[in-house]
Amino acid sequence: MPLKCALALCALLVVADTAACNLSTGVTPFAKGAGVQAVEDAGLKPPVLELVSLTRGVDGRASCDASGLLTLRVEWPRGTDYKIRDLGFEFRVVGDDALAIFPPAPVVAPVEGKRSEFVFLWRDGPPAQQARIDLVVEVRAVTADNRRGPPAQLRIAAAPGG
């Protein structure tokens, strides 16, 4: 009986290792008014975007090895009535969104001054299963009362295994 329990425990450990990656990225949902219809607001400015890093999945046995990590820096421009701490940001791929890297609703990330770094995690697969990444991401600020600013765009490209 103890041998069967030990084997069952080992099997559970192997299954847990192959489960989805639970890496915390610090990106959380933005709390905005429920049921409030989105309104375009020219008083908001487009954010300034920067690609910080893009890491593709690798071969390996750990649960996060096949995950891709994308880090984008969002800087809030001066001269608006809002602080970056009061805003959420909506990330959307222009065109085909086959990778589904970005969440469907506005999100926030830790703030440092007028900047936030957003880390996104997705199932990328090992290099042999990866496709080239070539997409344009559109990012816009969203207020708690669902006013949406104009978008900024950033092109992101990477070869498999890159």
Helices and strands as residue ranges (DSSP letters): H 2-18, E 28-29, E 39-40, E 48-55, E 67-75, G 84-86, E 88-94, E 107-108, E 111-112, E 115-123, G 127-129, E 133-142, E 147-148, E 152-158
